[in-house]
Amino acid sequence: MAKPGQIPYADAIHAIALGKEWSGGGSLKWIVKGPEGFPDHHKCRANISINGVIQEGYFVDIFHKKSMIDGIPDKVSIALIVNSARILALDENGPSQHANTVGKGHSFYQQIADHPHLHVPTAESSAGYAEPLKRTSIEDLWQVFLDRANINNAPPFNFPQKDSQMDLL
């Protein structure tokens, strides 16, 4: 039985393997969230379709917070959500670490995964195990996520507008 916010391993692997299409429009539609902290952070949620049908419970959640320190990347989290479970996620958070406490038998079990990293399900848990990734641009990390999540026809990554205004939906 899966824990709250998680789904069984077989279901997570199946959901990731399914061919999916982006149904969130031609660009990322950012919404300003706040006022927790400075600078403002932004979120975007986009629908996913399978075989031309938008799927209830399947979407991509994206979080962005601009870094205020030169040389430190922006904080970005991109997640494939299926039935309220974060089953695949890419996190970039500058100089910080993630400890893999689940994933027995996997290459990075009981190791520290620096950022950026990709969270993938394991038989023990659909959350909590991360594989380190090579540091690169957020635009390139976006493509890594889309490829691993089997999501086609997504727009290029676009950052929130500098003046915190959002496009009309």
Buried (B, 14 or more C-beta within 10 A) or exposed (E): EBEEEBBBBEBBBEBBEBEBBBBBBEEBBBEBEEEEEEEBBBBBBBBBBBEEEEBEEBBBBBBBBBBEEEEEBBBBBBBBBBBEBBBBBBBBBBEEEBEBEBBEEBEBBEBEBBBBBBBBBBBBBBBBBBBBBEEEEBEBBBBBBBEBBBBEEBBEBBBBEEEEEBEEE
